[in-house]
């Protein structure tokens, strides 16, 4: 086990909490049971109206390591920033209040961080369902190519394109503070991991990975954003914040501007799939002019896009309606229909590029090896 000569805990575990009484005890049980004992457990109660605050106090009486920030509801980002300000540990971890960790998870992450002198260490995780019966599926965010010595993410940017999952990692607190890495305090709890995650990978000099799954990420309590008008544009706010972060750091901007734009297009494609029709129209009314401004400013590096990604980008900029309609072509089964779609958008030159790309990289390329995965 690591020790902290300063007398502060080795790790501060932040648990943001809002109306999650159904799962909170399972979460807190997993926190207090960690084999890494020298931790503080900071529960940030974001104005819960259920019994969550009483449950937290119950654990505080039982275990002096459990602490609470009790505040009015102000959203996930503000909650996390308050937790980061209170944290005293050498490292910081995050545990969502409807998830739970394995007993040795923090010990494994800290051991890797110490051994590699890492700014951040990330582990794998299980997708978890408790109903109708208990089920786990390994997500597979970490693969063998990533689990050796620590490296600089900017030099191997595949990790930028993977699911943020900021709660499957620990971070050296001094690293976060030195680089002013914080959350965007927008209302609600949507997408705010994206900006934090980007800042971490952008600034980390030494990132390390372990293949061990460290927690169960609950799938049957997701609070969907697909029907909430208040959350439609949160993803745009996050990417505006990432752009601000880069604009203030010219040395990083030179390396990461194209990567950020590729991430943005990928995320906007994903967001489009989640939205109901009415909100989809509202989203593209804002997103399309935004992407056109990025295009006109020369922020895109088309070498980072696969043929489909470039095709989607051009449609997003030129005609959101054409992009929305194009999605249905890709849902038709069979490669022939896919190639027909490419032909309709870009003629034989685009079809030839698609074929060349697939011959070069195959159907399942590793994200560190190619500019963009199919």
C-alpha positions in Angstrom: 0.0 0.0 0.0 1.2 3.5 -0.7 1.8 6.0 2.1 1.6 9.7 2.0 4.4 11.4 3.9 2.4 14.6 4.2 -0.1 13.0 6.5 -2.9 13.5 4.0 -4.8 10.4 2.8 -3.4 8.5 -0.2 -6.6 9.0 -2.1 -9.8 11.1 -2.1 -12.8 9.3 -3.5 -15.5 11.7 -4.7 -19.1 10.4 -4.9 -21.6 12.8 -6.5 -25.1 12.1 -5.1 -28.5 13.2 -6.2 -31.7 11.2 -5.3 -30.1 7.8 -5.5 -31.3 6.2 -2.3 -32.1 2.9 -4.0 -28.4 2.2 -4.9 -26.5 4.4 -2.5 -25.8 1.8 0.2 -24.3 -0.7 -2.3 -22.1 2.1 -3.6 -21.0 3.3 -0.1 -20.4 -0.3 1.1 -18.0 -0.8 -1.8 -16.2 2.4 -0.9 -15.7 1.7 2.8 -14.6 -2.0 2.1 -11.6 -0.9 -0.1 -8.4 -2.8 0.8 -6.7 0.6 0.4 -7.6 1.9 3.8 -5.9 5.3 3.8 -8.6 7.1 1.9 -11.2 9.8 2.4 -14.7 9.3 1.0 -16.3 12.7 0.0 -20.0 12.5 -0.6 -21.3 15.5 -2.5 -25.1 15.7 -1.9 -26.5 17.9 -4.7 -29.7 18.9 -3.0 -31.3 15.4 -2.8 -34.9 15.3 -1.9 -35.0 11.6 -1.0 -33.3 9.8 1.9 -29.8 10.0 0.4 -28.6 12.6 3.0 -29.7 10.4 5.8 -27.9 7.4 4.3 -24.7 9.4 4.0 -25.0 10.5 7.7 -25.5 6.9 8.7 -22.2 6.0 7.1 -20.5 9.0 8.5 -21.4 7.8 12.0 -20.0 4.4 11.2 -16.8 5.4 9.5 -14.8 8.7 10.1 -13.4 8.5 6.6 -16.9 9.4 5.1 -17.5 13.1 4.8 -20.3 15.1 3.2 -20.7 18.3 1.3 -24.3 19.2 1.6 -25.4 21.8 -0.8 -28.3 23.1 -2.8 -28.9 21.5 -6.2 -26.5 23.1 -8.7 -25.6 20.2 -11.1 -22.9 17.5 -11.5 -20.1 19.8 -12.7 -20.4 22.1 -9.7 -20.6 19.2 -7.4 -17.5 17.6 -8.7 -15.6 20.9 -8.5 -16.6 21.3 -4.9 -15.4 17.8 -4.2 -12.0 18.6 -5.9 -11.6 21.7 -3.8 -12.2 19.7 -0.6 -10.0 16.7 -1.6 -6.7 16.3 0.3 -5.4 13.0 -1.2 -2.4 12.5 -3.3 -4.8 10.9 -5.8 -8.4 11.5 -6.6 -10.9 8.9 -7.7 -14.6 9.1 -8.7 -17.4 6.7 -7.9 -20.8 7.3 -9.3 -23.5 6.8 -6.7 -25.4 4.0 -8.5 -22.2 2.1 -9.3 -20.0 0.0 -7.0 -16.3 -0.9 -7.0 -14.4 -4.1 -6.2 -12.6 -4.3 -2.9 -9.1 -4.1 -4.3 -9.8 -1.6 -7.1 -8.2 1.5 -5.6 -5.2 -0.5 -4.3 -4.5 -1.7 -7.9 -4.9 1.7 -9.4 -2.6 3.4 -6.8 0.0 0.7 -7.1 0.2 1.2 -10.9 0.3 5.0 -10.5 3.1 4.7 -8.0 5.1 2.3 -10.1 4.7 4.4 -13.3 4.9 7.8 -11.7 1.6 8.4 -13.6 -0.6 11.5 -13.7 -3.6 9.2 -14.5 -4.3 5.5 -14.3 -7.3 4.0 -16.0 -8.9 0.5 -15.6 -11.5 -1.4 -17.4 -15.1 -1.9 -16.1 -18.2 -4.0 -16.4 -21.5 -2.9 -17.8 -23.9 -4.0 -15.1 -27.6 -4.8 -15.0 -29.5 -5.8 -11.9 -32.8 -6.5 -13.6 -34.5 -8.6 -14.7 -31.5 -10.7 -13.5 -28.0 -9.8 -12.6 -25.7 -9.6 -15.6 -22.2 -8.2 -16.3 -20.4 -7.6 -19.6 -16.8 -6.5 -19.8 -16.7 -3.2 -21.7 -13.2 -3.7 -23.0 -12.0 -0.1 -23.0 -8.4 -1.2 -22.2 -6.5 -3.6 -24.5 -3.2 -5.3 -24.4 -1.4 -2.6 -26.3 -2.2 -0.1 -23.6 -1.1 -1.9 -20.5 2.6 -1.6 -20.5 4.7 1.4 -19.5 3.1 4.8 -19.1 3.0 7.0 -22.2 1.9 10.5 -23.3 -1.7 10.3 -24.7 -1.0 13.0 -27.2 1.6 10.7 -28.8 -0.9 7.8 -29.1 -4.2 9.6 -29.5 -6.5 6.6 -29.8 -7.6 7.0 -26.2 -9.1 10.4 -27.1 -11.8 8.6 -29.1 -12.9 6.1 -26.5 -15.7 6.4 -23.9 -14.7 9.0 -21.3 -15.6 6.8 -18.2 -13.8 9.2 -15.9 -14.9 7.0 -12.9 -12.7 4.1 -14.0 -9.5 6.0 -13.3 -7.6 7.9 -10.6 -5.8 11.2 -11.0 -2.8 12.8 -9.3 -4.4 15.7 -7.5 -1.4 18.0 -8.1 -1.6 17.2 -11.8 -5.2 18.3 -11.9 -4.5 21.5 -10.0 -1.4 22.5 -11.9 -3.3 22.2 -15.2 -6.5 23.8 -13.9 -8.5 20.7 -14.9 -12.0 21.2 -13.6 -15.6 20.5 -14.7 -17.8 22.8 -16.6 -20.6 23.7 -14.1 -23.5 23.7 -16.5 -27.0 22.7 -15.1 -28.0 19.0 -15.3 -25.6 16.0 -15.5 -25.1 15.5 -19.2 -21.8 15.1 -21.0 -19.7 16.9 -18.3 -17.3 14.0 -18.2 -16.3 14.7 -21.8 -14.5 18.0 -21.2 -12.8 16.8 -18.0 -11.6 13.7 -19.8 -10.3 15.6 -22.8 -8.3 18.0 -20.5 -6.8 15.0 -18.7 -5.6 13.3 -21.8 -4.4 16.6 -23.3 -2.2 17.5 -20.4 -1.0 14.1 -19.0 2.7 13.4 -19.6 2.4 9.9 -18.1 -0.9 7.9 -18.5 -1.0 4.2 -17.5 -3.6 1.5 -17.9 -4.6 -1.7 -16.3 -6.8 -4.4 -17.8 -8.5 -5.3 -14.6 -12.2 -4.3 -14.3 -12.5 -2.0 -11.3 -16.2 -1.4 -11.0 -19.7 -2.2 -12.2 -21.2 0.6 -14.3 -25.0 0.3 -13.9 -27.1 0.3 -17.0 -30.6 0.0 -15.6 -30.6 3.4 -13.8 -29.4 5.7 -16.6 -31.2 9.1 -16.5 -31.7 9.6 -20.2 -31.1 13.0 -21.8 -32.9 12.1 -25.0 -36.3 13.6 -24.1 -35.1 16.6 -22.0 -35.0 19.9 -23.9 -32.9 21.4 -21.2 -30.1 19.0 -22.0 -30.1 19.0 -25.8 -27.3 21.5 -26.1 -25.1 20.4 -23.1 -22.8 18.6 -25.5 -22.3 21.8 -27.5 -21.4 23.6 -24.2 -18.8 20.9 -23.5 -17.1 21.2 -26.8 -17.0 25.0 -26.5 -15.3 24.5 -23.2 -12.7 22.2 -24.7 -12.1 24.7 -27.5 -11.5 27.4 -24.9 -9.1 25.2 -23.0 -7.1 24.6 -26.2 -7.2 28.3 -27.3 -5.5 29.2 -24.0 -2.7 26.6 -24.6 -1.2 27.2 -28.1 1.4 24.4 -27.7 -1.4 21.8 -27.2 -3.7 23.4 -29.7 -1.2 22.7 -32.5 -1.2 19.0 -31.7 -4.8 18.5 -30.7 -7.1 20.8 -32.7 -7.8 18.3 -35.4 -8.3 15.5 -32.8 -10.8 17.7 -30.9 -12.7 18.3 -34.1 -12.8 14.5 -34.9 -14.1 13.9 -31.4 -16.7 16.6 -31.8 -18.1 15.0 -35.0 -18.1 11.5 -33.5 -20.0 12.9 -30.4 -22.5 14.8 -32.5 -23.2 11.7 -34.5 -23.7 9.7 -31.3 -25.9 12.5 -29.8 -28.0 12.5 -33.0 -28.8 8.8 -32.5 -30.0 9.5 -28.9 -32.4 12.3 -29.6 -36.1 12.1 -30.4 -37.1 13.7 -33.7 -38.3 17.0 -32.4 -35.1 17.6 -30.4 -33.0 16.3 -33.2 -34.2 19.2 -35.4 -33.4 21.7 -32.6 -30.0 20.2 -32.1 -28.9 20.6 -35.7 -30.3 24.1 -35.9 -27.5 25.0 -33.5 -24.9 22.3 -34.3 -24.7 22.7 -38.1 -23.7 26.5 -38.1 -21.3 25.7 -35.3 -19.5 23.0 -37.4 -19.6 25.3 -40.5 -17.8 28.0 -38.4 -15.2 25.3 -37.4 -14.8 24.4 -41.1 -14.4 28.0 -42.2 -11.8 28.5 -39.5 -9.8 25.6 -40.9 -10.0 23.5 -37.7 -10.6 20.2 -39.4 -7.9 17.7 -40.4 -9.6 15.4 -42.9 -6.7 12.9 -42.6 -8.1 12.0 -39.2 -11.5 10.9 -40.7 -12.4 7.6 -42.3 -14.4 7.9 -45.5 -17.8 7.7 -43.7 -16.7 10.2 -41.1 -15.7 12.7 -43.7 -18.9 12.1 -45.7 -20.9 12.7 -42.5 -19.0 15.8 -41.7 -19.6 17.4 -45.1 -23.3 16.7 -44.9 -23.5 18.1 -41.3 -21.9 21.3 -42.5 -23.8 21.6 -45.8 -27.2 20.1 -45.0 -28.3 18.6 -41.7 -31.4 17.3 -43.3 -29.3 15.4 -45.8 -27.2 14.0 -43.0 -30.3 12.9 -41.0 -31.7 11.2 -44.1 -28.4 9.5 -44.9 -28.4 7.6 -41.6 -31.2 5.4 -42.8 -29.1 4.3 -45.8 -26.4 3.0 -43.5 -29.0 1.0 -41.5 -29.9 -1.1 -44.6 -28.1 -4.5 -44.4 -25.3 -5.4 -46.7 -22.1 -3.8 -47.9 -23.7 -3.1 -51.3 -26.2 -0.7 -49.8 -23.4 1.0 -48.0 -21.4 1.5 -51.2 -24.5 2.7 -53.0 -24.8 5.4 -50.3 -21.1 6.4 -50.7 -21.7 6.6 -54.5 -24.7 8.8 -54.0 -22.8 11.2 -51.8 -19.4 11.3 -53.5 -19.5 9.1 -56.7 -16.8 6.6 -57.7 -13.9 8.6 -56.1 -15.4 8.2 -52.6 -16.3 4.5 -53.2 -12.6 3.9 -54.3 -11.4 5.6 -51.1 -13.6 3.5 -48.9 -12.3 0.3 -50.6 -8.7 1.4 -50.3 -9.2 2.3 -46.6 -10.7 -1.1 -45.8 -7.9 -3.0 -47.7 -5.3 -1.0 -45.7 -6.8 -1.1 -42.2 -9.4 -3.9 -42.2 -12.7 -4.0 -40.6 -11.6 -3.6 -36.9 -8.5 -1.4 -36.8 -6.9 -0.4 -33.5 -7.5 3.4 -32.9 -3.9 4.1 -32.2 -2.9 2.6 -35.6 -5.2 4.5 -38.0 -6.6 8.0 -38.2 -10.1 6.9 -37.5 -11.9 3.6 -36.8 -14.6 2.5 -39.2 
